[in-house]
Structures are given as structure tokens and as C-alpha cells.
Amino acid sequence: MRSIALRLTLLVGAGALLVGAALLLGDRVPAAAPTRPTPPQKLLPDLDQQTPSELQVQMSFVKGRRSFRLGFRSAVRNLGAGPLIVNGWRVDRSTPEMTVDQVVERAGAAPQVIHGVGRMLYIVSSDHRHWHYLAFDRYSLQTYELRPTGSGPALVQDHKTGFCLGDRYRVGGHPLPAAPAERVFTRRCGLTQPGRLSIHEGISVGYGDDYSAFLEGQDLPLDGLPGGRYILVHRVNADRGLEELTYQNNAASVLLHLGWQNGEPLLRVLARCPDQADCGRGSRTIGQPASLRVLERFR
């Protein structure tokens, strides 16, 4: 009996020693790393530059001489997961320009504000007067001949005064779950309100904004250009100041052939290239070649 009692005493003592050691060493056991919260998903826009369309040549008289310009429609649509939202603001009316912030919606969280993505300016022209988001979409004519792929300086650059962004037309042919049933951005960008301190503009998912040919900078001069092939490039968000899902579809282009006869341009569309800034060099083309003529003459 004594031997059994002795063994039990020894076992209990050993167990107590093990428990004590575990307690003493407990603070030395590394704790599990805390789980970092998953950042909320950004519902970013995807600005898709559509191919230049409605191409036409127009003649006017400048200081008694004929002048020719190439007009075109430009359109940008939102194929993303969330709307493009831009807010312009200024401290007071002594500052002519507004600073533009991008507002990015996020799933299950408050929107994120990206400060200083661009500028807005109140534009006064013959056909409208309101606030434009500057340099949203840019246009250029580049020479095709002897032009390295994907490069080349612009021979002619646009002087467009920016865009009044809004849901101007509905996008078709694309399943876009985030598209609202009705237009959201329908205001006119502070029309006839130069004294405003803030402006709210944007493009909803499934909608686009467009400008017709010859409307407020929707054209480029042809005067002085030698005959040859040229690329008309339209590019949205050229400086990538706006955050998007992708920048791969921010440019589209048209390959043109320009000739001259009796002082008038003979312009022929050779190819149309969506999602390509280098039309005609192994890129995807749509449509058939078509000739343009001087569609309208005015004095």
C-alpha cells in the first residue's frame, strides 16, 4: 500500500511541475498574427474610347482664303463596375479654375476620394456656356509613314476646351450588372452659372458621353498637311489621372489617306481601329474603306 501511495504522490507532483512550467512559459509562446481586414472592393469605372465617327470635311474662309478642317464625333462610355464621379470645387470666385476630385464608390464602405485629378473651367462659346472638365478626351493627327509602332509626335493637336460629363446615351450590346435603369448624371454642368463654387459631373455604368463633329473643338485643321497617310487618334484619360479598372481601351483610331486636288482635300478612310492608337499596323480593323468629300461650305 505504501508503494502505491508513493507512486501516486510522485505522479501528482510531476503533473503539478508540468502545469507550472507551462504557465511560466506561456508568455514565450508566439501569439497568432492578427488577421488583417480585407480592404473594401473599389467599384471603378472603365472608360472605353469609341472609334472616331461622323468624319467630314468642312471649308471656311479665313482672311479671304479657303481653310479646311476635319470634323468628327467623339464618344466615351463607361463599361466598368462603378460610375465615374468627378467633383469640381474652388475656395472663392477669385480663382477661375476648379480643382477636380474623383469619388470612387466601394462595396460595403464609404466612397474613396482621390484628390487633384484634374481641373474645371467655365467655358464661354457660341453654342454653350458651362463648366468643362479639361483634357478629358484628346485628339490628334499623326503621320503614318516612317512612324515607329506606338509612337510619333502629333502633327496636329486639338484645342478642345474639355467635356461637360453626363449620361448622354445608353450603351448597347454589353451585359453590365452595375448599370442603373435610368440616367443619373443629367445636369448641364452649371449652365450660365459662372459664379458656382462646386460642380458634380460623371458617367454612369452603361452610359456614355459624346460630342458631335464641329461642336466646340470637335475638329482638326488640314491646311498645310502634305499628301499621305495619317492616323486620327482619340484618347480618353491620357494622363491616367483618373483611376480605372483598365487603361487598355483608352484609345481608338482611324487610318486616313489625304490627297489634294485643285486646292481641295481628298480624304479616304482606310481602316477603323477600336482600342488601338496605331491603326493599320497589324491592329484589328472594322468597316470598309470610304472616301470623304467636302460636305459643307460656308462663308
C-alpha positions as CSV (number, residue, x, y, z in Angstrom):
1,M,0.0,0.0,0.0
2,R,2.8,2.4,0.9
3,S,4.4,1.8,-2.5
4,I,1.2,2.5,-4.3
5,A,0.6,5.7,-2.3
6,L,4.2,6.8,-3.0
7,R,3.7,6.3,-6.8
8,L,0.5,8.4,-6.8
9,T,2.3,11.2,-4.9
10,L,5.1,11.2,-7.4
11,L,2.7,11.3,-10.4
12,V,0.7,14.2,-8.9
13,G,3.9,16.1,-8.2
14,A,5.2,15.6,-11.7
15,G,1.9,16.8,-13.1
16,A,2.0,19.9,-11.0
17,L,5.5,20.6,-12.2
18,L,4.4,20.3,-15.8
19,V,1.5,22.7,-15.3
20,G,3.7,25.2,-13.6
21,A,6.3,25.1,-16.4
22,A,3.6,25.6,-19.0
23,L,2.3,28.6,-17.1
24,L,5.8,30.1,-16.8
25,L,6.5,29.6,-20.5
26,G,3.1,30.7,-21.7
27,D,4.2,34.2,-22.4
28,R,7.0,32.9,-24.5
29,V,4.7,31.1,-27.0
30,P,4.2,33.4,-30.0
31,A,0.7,34.6,-30.4
32,A,-1.1,34.1,-33.7
33,A,-0.7,37.1,-36.0
34,P,-3.8,39.2,-36.1
35,T,-5.9,38.9,-39.3
36,R,-5.7,42.0,-41.4
37,P,-9.1,43.2,-42.6
38,T,-9.7,42.9,-46.3
39,P,-9.9,46.3,-47.9
40,P,-13.2,47.1,-49.4
41,Q,-13.6,46.5,-53.1
42,K,-13.3,49.5,-55.3
43,L,-16.1,49.9,-57.8
44,L,-14.0,51.5,-60.5
45,P,-15.2,52.9,-63.9
46,D,-13.8,51.6,-67.2
47,L,-13.6,54.4,-69.7
48,D,-13.8,53.0,-73.2
49,Q,-12.8,55.3,-76.0
50,Q,-15.1,54.7,-79.0
51,T,-13.7,54.9,-82.5
52,P,-13.9,58.3,-84.2
53,S,-17.0,58.5,-86.3
54,E,-19.1,61.0,-88.4
55,L,-15.9,62.1,-90.2
56,Q,-16.5,65.0,-92.6
57,V,-14.5,67.8,-94.1
58,Q,-15.7,71.4,-93.9
59,M,-14.5,74.5,-95.7
60,S,-14.5,78.1,-94.5
61,F,-12.9,81.3,-95.5
62,V,-10.2,82.7,-93.2
63,K,-8.9,86.2,-94.2
64,G,-10.2,85.6,-97.7
65,R,-8.5,82.2,-98.1
66,R,-10.1,78.8,-98.1
67,S,-9.4,76.7,-95.0
68,F,-10.3,73.1,-94.5
69,R,-11.0,71.2,-91.2
70,L,-11.7,67.5,-90.5
71,G,-14.6,67.1,-88.1
72,F,-15.5,64.0,-86.1
73,R,-17.7,62.7,-83.4
74,S,-16.0,61.6,-80.2
75,A,-17.6,59.3,-77.6
76,V,-16.5,57.7,-74.3
77,R,-18.6,55.1,-72.5
78,N,-18.3,53.5,-69.0
79,L,-18.1,49.7,-69.1
80,G,-16.8,49.4,-65.5
81,A,-18.0,48.2,-62.1
82,G,-18.9,51.7,-60.8
83,P,-19.7,55.2,-62.0
84,L,-17.1,57.8,-63.0
85,I,-17.8,60.7,-60.5
86,V,-15.8,63.9,-60.5
87,N,-16.4,66.9,-58.2
88,G,-15.0,70.3,-59.0
89,W,-14.5,72.9,-56.3
90,R,-12.8,76.2,-55.6
91,V,-12.5,78.3,-52.4
92,D,-13.8,81.5,-53.8
93,R,-14.7,83.2,-57.1
94,S,-11.4,84.9,-57.5
95,T,-9.9,81.6,-58.6
96,P,-11.0,80.9,-62.2
97,E,-10.4,77.2,-62.2
98,M,-11.9,74.5,-60.0
99,T,-9.8,71.6,-58.6
100,V,-11.3,68.2,-59.6
101,D,-11.5,65.2,-57.2
102,Q,-12.5,61.7,-58.2
103,V,-15.0,59.9,-56.0
104,V,-14.7,56.1,-56.1
105,E,-17.6,54.0,-54.7
106,R,-16.6,51.0,-52.6
107,A,-18.6,47.8,-51.8
108,G,-19.8,48.0,-48.2
109,A,-17.8,51.1,-47.3
110,A,-17.7,54.8,-47.7
111,P,-16.5,56.2,-51.0
112,Q,-12.8,57.0,-51.5
113,V,-11.9,60.5,-52.6
114,I,-8.8,60.9,-54.9
115,H,-7.8,64.5,-54.7
116,G,-6.5,66.7,-57.5
117,V,-7.1,64.5,-60.6
118,G,-7.8,67.5,-62.9
119,R,-9.2,70.9,-63.5
120,M,-12.5,72.5,-64.5
121,L,-13.0,75.8,-66.2
122,Y,-16.1,77.9,-67.1
123,I,-16.2,78.0,-71.0
124,V,-17.9,80.7,-73.0
125,S,-18.5,79.7,-76.6
126,S,-21.0,80.4,-79.4
127,D,-23.1,77.3,-78.6
128,H,-22.9,76.8,-74.9
129,R,-21.6,78.3,-71.6
130,H,-20.9,76.0,-68.7
131,W,-18.2,74.2,-66.7
132,H,-15.9,71.8,-68.6
133,Y,-13.6,69.1,-67.2
134,L,-10.4,69.9,-69.0
135,A,-8.4,67.4,-71.1
136,F,-10.8,64.6,-70.5
137,D,-10.5,63.5,-74.1
138,R,-7.7,64.4,-76.5
139,Y,-7.5,64.3,-80.4
140,S,-4.5,64.3,-82.7
141,L,-3.4,63.7,-86.3
142,Q,-0.2,61.7,-86.6
143,T,1.7,60.8,-89.7
144,Y,1.7,57.1,-90.6
145,E,4.6,57.0,-92.9
146,L,8.0,56.2,-91.3
147,R,6.3,56.1,-87.9
148,P,7.6,53.7,-85.3
149,T,5.0,51.4,-83.9
150,G,3.1,53.0,-81.0
151,S,5.0,56.4,-81.2
152,G,5.3,59.5,-83.2
153,P,4.6,63.2,-82.4
154,A,1.3,64.7,-83.2
155,L,1.3,66.9,-86.3
156,V,-2.0,68.5,-85.3
157,Q,-3.2,68.6,-81.7
158,D,-6.7,69.5,-80.6
159,H,-7.6,72.7,-78.7
160,K,-10.8,71.3,-77.2
161,T,-12.0,73.1,-74.1
162,G,-13.0,69.9,-72.2
163,F,-16.1,68.0,-71.6
164,C,-19.4,68.6,-69.7
165,L,-19.7,65.0,-68.5
166,G,-23.1,63.2,-68.3
167,D,-25.2,60.2,-69.2
168,R,-25.9,61.3,-72.8
169,Y,-26.7,57.9,-74.4
170,R,-27.2,54.2,-73.3
171,V,-24.6,51.6,-74.1
172,G,-25.9,48.5,-76.0
173,G,-24.5,45.1,-76.6
174,H,-22.7,44.8,-73.2
175,P,-24.1,43.0,-70.1
176,L,-23.3,45.5,-67.3
177,P,-24.9,44.5,-64.0
178,A,-24.0,47.8,-62.3
179,A,-25.8,49.9,-64.9
180,P,-28.7,51.9,-63.5
181,A,-32.1,51.6,-65.2
182,E,-32.3,55.4,-65.7
183,R,-29.7,58.1,-66.3
184,V,-28.1,59.6,-63.2
185,F,-25.9,62.4,-64.4
186,T,-28.4,64.6,-66.3
187,R,-27.4,68.1,-65.2
188,R,-25.9,70.7,-67.5
189,C,-22.7,71.5,-65.7
190,G,-23.7,74.8,-64.3
191,L,-25.1,76.2,-67.5
192,T,-24.9,80.1,-67.4
193,Q,-23.6,79.9,-63.8
194,P,-20.0,81.1,-63.9
195,G,-20.2,82.0,-60.2
196,R,-20.6,78.5,-58.9
197,L,-18.1,77.2,-56.3
198,S,-18.7,73.5,-56.9
199,I,-19.8,71.2,-59.8
200,H,-20.8,67.5,-59.8
201,E,-20.3,65.5,-63.0
202,G,-19.9,61.9,-64.1
203,I,-20.8,59.0,-66.3
204,S,-22.8,56.0,-65.0
205,V,-22.0,52.4,-65.8
206,G,-23.7,51.5,-69.1
207,Y,-23.9,55.1,-70.4
208,G,-21.7,57.3,-72.5
209,D,-20.9,60.9,-73.3
210,D,-20.4,62.2,-76.8
211,Y,-19.8,65.3,-78.8
212,S,-20.8,65.7,-82.5
213,A,-18.5,66.8,-85.3
214,F,-17.5,70.5,-85.2
215,L,-19.1,71.1,-81.8
216,E,-16.7,73.1,-79.6
217,G,-13.3,71.7,-80.7
218,Q,-14.5,68.5,-82.4
219,D,-12.3,69.1,-85.5
220,L,-8.7,69.5,-86.6
221,P,-7.1,71.6,-89.4
222,L,-5.9,70.1,-92.6
223,D,-4.3,73.2,-94.1
224,G,-0.6,72.7,-94.8
225,L,-0.5,68.9,-94.4
226,P,1.2,67.2,-97.3
227,G,-0.5,64.2,-99.1
228,G,0.0,60.9,-97.4
229,R,-1.4,58.6,-94.7
230,Y,-2.4,59.8,-91.3
231,I,-3.8,58.4,-88.1
232,L,-6.6,60.2,-86.3
233,V,-6.3,59.2,-82.6
234,H,-8.8,59.8,-79.8
235,R,-7.6,59.1,-76.3
236,V,-9.5,59.5,-73.0
237,N,-7.8,60.0,-69.7
238,A,-4.4,60.4,-71.4
239,D,-2.5,61.3,-68.3
240,R,-4.2,58.4,-66.3
241,G,-5.2,60.9,-63.6
242,L,-8.5,59.1,-63.2
243,E,-8.4,55.7,-61.6
244,E,-9.9,52.9,-63.8
245,L,-10.3,49.2,-64.0
246,T,-8.1,49.1,-67.0
247,Y,-6.4,51.6,-69.4
248,Q,-6.2,49.2,-72.3
249,N,-9.2,50.6,-74.1
250,N,-8.5,54.3,-73.6
251,A,-7.5,55.0,-77.3
252,A,-9.1,54.3,-80.7
253,S,-8.0,55.5,-84.1
254,V,-8.8,55.8,-87.8
255,L,-6.3,55.4,-90.7
256,L,-6.7,58.1,-93.4
257,H,-5.3,58.9,-96.7
258,L,-5.1,62.6,-97.6
259,G,-4.7,63.9,-101.1
260,W,-5.1,67.3,-102.7
261,Q,-6.8,68.2,-106.0
262,N,-7.3,71.8,-107.2
263,G,-6.5,73.0,-103.7
264,E,-9.2,70.8,-102.0
265,P,-8.6,67.8,-99.8
266,L,-9.4,64.3,-100.9
267,L,-9.7,62.3,-97.7
268,R,-10.2,58.5,-97.7
269,V,-10.8,56.3,-94.6
270,L,-8.7,53.2,-94.9
271,A,-9.4,51.5,-91.6
272,R,-11.1,52.0,-88.3
273,C,-9.4,50.5,-85.2
274,P,-11.2,50.2,-81.8
275,D,-9.0,50.0,-78.7
276,Q,-5.9,50.8,-80.8
277,A,-3.8,54.0,-81.1
278,D,-1.8,52.7,-84.0
279,C,-4.4,51.9,-86.7
280,G,-3.2,49.9,-89.6
281,R,-0.2,48.2,-88.1
282,G,-1.4,44.7,-87.5
283,S,-4.3,46.0,-85.5
284,R,-7.9,44.9,-85.6
285,T,-9.9,47.0,-88.2
286,I,-13.6,47.4,-88.8
287,G,-15.6,48.7,-91.8
288,Q,-14.7,49.2,-95.4
289,P,-12.6,51.9,-97.0
290,A,-14.7,55.1,-97.7
291,S,-14.0,58.4,-99.3
292,L,-14.9,61.7,-97.8
293,R,-15.7,64.9,-99.6
294,V,-16.2,68.5,-98.6
295,L,-19.7,68.1,-97.2
296,E,-20.4,71.7,-96.3
297,R,-19.1,75.0,-97.4
298,F,-19.8,78.3,-95.6
299,R,-18.5,81.8,-95.6
